[in-house]
Amino acid sequence: MFFKSKEGKEKIITLYNHKLKELNIEYSEKLVETKFGVTNVITTGDAQNPPLVLIHGTGGCAPQILDSFPNLASKYCVYAIDVLAQPNKSAENRLDMKSLDYGKWLIEMIIKLRLKNVTLVGFSFGGFISLKALEFNETPIRHVFLIAPVYIVNGNPLVGLFKMFMPLKKFINTNNQKHIKKVMGVLLSEYDDFALTYMSNTFKHCNMDFSPLPVITKDSAKNIKTPISIFAAEKDILFPGKKMIKRAKNIFPSLEVVDLLEGSKHVPNTNNFRTIEDKIINKTRI
């Protein structure tokens, strides 16, 4: 199981609900049955507006990614999806990253939500899921925005080991906050008390997947026709920005925009997210 205990899950869901309430937005929330597991989705914005599907990264949840993009709902009907096997309200089923299952799951969600001409926005692991969806069936998707996505390049494993995974292991073993703060300092350009509390509880109460991350093949990438915009983070030790941009330009014929977030770590700061948000709104305005 993803959660180590019932008590740990309850702590995570309490934090989740706190963040959702703190957003102070009008929203609806529902569970959708899929063949991969029950999936929670938060919807906000006018249903008459174009649909935008928002997908968070590893260790995250829908309220957090909504917090990063507070203005998208002014132009779109936003569907923020809780990724399976993450600290949120969706099922605990972990899918095979080497298969197309994550893409099949997302496309099933889009179909069951009855969405067409979808703008897809994926951060980190959400970018991986977005690309898997394009590999499987890009028909319902009109444009994809990827922020520091998994699945295009990987960073130096030794750098990741010493700067992130070793302090993370120490935190899991000791519950000493100084170790998780080291991890956050490496991954996040900025963070608040909620992010620290949420991540601490996630690694304390959840069985996280640390298996190697695959990268998309050139053959698969060249078959994608949907327009792609990528925002790569310059100081991202997991998925280095300049390396990502170089490979993306070589493998994606449908690549429209590549932006390097200068000085940004894996998780961009508020100003970067606002810049990305403005570009999403301006690029896909109907």
NORQUI-V909366 format. One record per residue. SS is DSSP state (H for helix, E for strand, - for the rest). OMEGA is omega in degrees with one decimal (none if undefined). D_CENTER is the distance of its C-alpha to the mean C-alpha in whole Angstrom. Layout:
BEGIN
ss->{SS SS}
omega->{OMEGA OMEGA}
d_center->{D_CENTER D_CENTER}
END
This chain:
BEGIN
ss->{- - E - - H H H H H H H H H H H H H H H H H - - - - - E E E E E - - - - - - E E E E E E - - - - - E E E E E E - - - - - - H H H H H H H - - - H H H - E E E E E E - - - - - - - - - - - - - - - - - - - H H H H H H H H H H H H - - - - - E E E E E E - H H H H H H H H H H H H - - - - E E E E E E E - - - - - - - - - H H H H H H H H H H H H H H H H H H - - H H H H H H H H H H H E - - - - H H H H H H H H H H H H H E - - - - - - - - - - - H H H H H - - - - E E E E E E E - - - - - - - H H H H H H H H H H H - - - E E E E E E E - - - - - E - - H H H H H H H H H H H H H H - - -}
omega->{-178.8 178.6 -177.1 -178.1 176.4 -179.1 178.7 177.7 179.4 178.2 179.3 -177.9 175.7 176.9 178.2 -178.5 176.9 179.3 -179.9 178.1 -178.4 179.3 178.3 180.0 170.8 -176.7 168.3 -177.0 178.8 176.1 -179.8 178.0 172.3 -179.7 178.4 -179.7 179.0 -174.4 179.2 178.3 176.0 -179.1 178.1 -177.5 -178.0 -179.1 178.4 179.7 177.7 -177.8 174.8 179.0 -173.4 -175.1 -177.6 -178.8 179.7 178.7 -176.5 -179.5 -177.3 179.5 179.5 -178.5 173.5 178.1 179.6 -178.0 -172.3 -173.9 -179.5 -177.6 176.4 -177.3 -175.8 163.8 -171.3 176.3 -179.8 -171.8 172.8 -179.6 177.6 176.2 175.3 -176.0 -177.7 -172.5 177.6 -178.8 -175.7 -176.8 176.7 -177.4 -179.2 -177.5 -179.1 179.5 176.5 -172.1 -180.0 176.6 178.0 178.4 -178.1 179.1 176.1 176.8 -179.4 179.0 -178.2 174.7 178.1 -177.7 175.3 179.9 -174.2 165.1 -174.7 -179.8 -177.7 176.7 174.5 178.9 173.9 174.6 174.4 -179.5 179.6 179.6 176.2 177.9 177.9 177.6 -175.0 -176.9 -176.0 -175.4 -176.5 -172.6 -176.8 179.5 179.5 175.1 -177.3 179.6 -178.1 -172.1 165.4 167.4 176.9 174.0 171.3 178.7 178.0 -176.4 179.2 176.6 178.5 -179.2 -174.4 -175.6 -175.7 -170.3 177.9 174.8 179.3 178.1 178.2 178.3 -179.1 -178.2 -172.2 -174.8 178.3 -173.9 -177.9 -179.0 178.6 176.9 175.2 178.7 -177.9 178.3 178.4 -171.9 -171.9 176.6 175.0 175.6 180.0 -177.5 -179.7 -179.8 178.7 -179.4 -177.6 -179.6 178.3 -179.6 178.5 -177.4 176.7 -170.4 -176.1 174.6 -176.3 -179.0 -179.9 -179.9 -178.2 -178.3 179.6 172.3 -178.2 178.4 178.6 179.9 178.4 -177.3 -175.7 179.2 -179.2 -178.6 -177.5 177.0 -177.9 171.1 -177.6 173.6 -175.8 -176.9 -173.5 -174.4 -179.9 -178.6 -179.7 -176.9 -170.9 -171.8 -176.7 176.6 179.7 -178.5 -180.0 -178.8 -179.4 179.5 -178.3 -170.9 -176.4 176.8 -178.4 -179.8 -178.8 -175.7 168.9 179.5 174.2 177.3 -173.4 179.0 -176.1 169.4 -174.0 177.1 -178.0 176.1 -176.0 -179.9 177.2 178.9 178.5 177.6 177.9 -179.9 178.7 -179.3 176.0 -178.4 -177.6 -176.4 -171.8 179.9 -179.7 none}
d_center->{21 18 19 22 24 25 25 22 20 22 21 18 18 21 18 16 19 20 17 17 21 20 18 22 21 22 20 20 19 19 19 19 21 19 21 18 18 18 15 15 14 15 17 18 20 23 23 25 23 21 17 14 11 8 5 3 3 6 9 7 8 9 12 10 8 11 13 11 12 16 18 16 18 21 21 19 18 15 13 10 10 9 8 11 13 11 12 13 15 14 17 17 17 15 15 17 15 18 18 17 16 12 13 16 15 13 16 18 16 16 20 21 19 22 20 21 20 17 15 11 8 5 3 5 5 3 6 8 8 9 12 13 14 16 17 18 19 18 21 19 17 19 16 13 11 9 8 9 8 9 12 14 16 16 18 21 21 24 22 19 22 24 21 19 20 23 23 20 23 25 23 23 27 28 26 27 24 25 24 20 21 21 18 16 19 18 14 14 16 17 16 18 20 18 15 17 19 15 15 18 18 15 17 20 20 17 18 15 15 16 17 17 14 16 16 17 21 22 24 21 20 23 23 20 22 19 19 16 15 13 13 14 14 18 18 15 17 14 14 17 16 20 20 17 19 22 20 18 22 24 22 20 23 21 19 20 19 18 18 18 17 20 20 16 15 11 10 12 15 16 18 16 13 16 17 14 15 18 18 16 18 21 20 20 22 25}
END
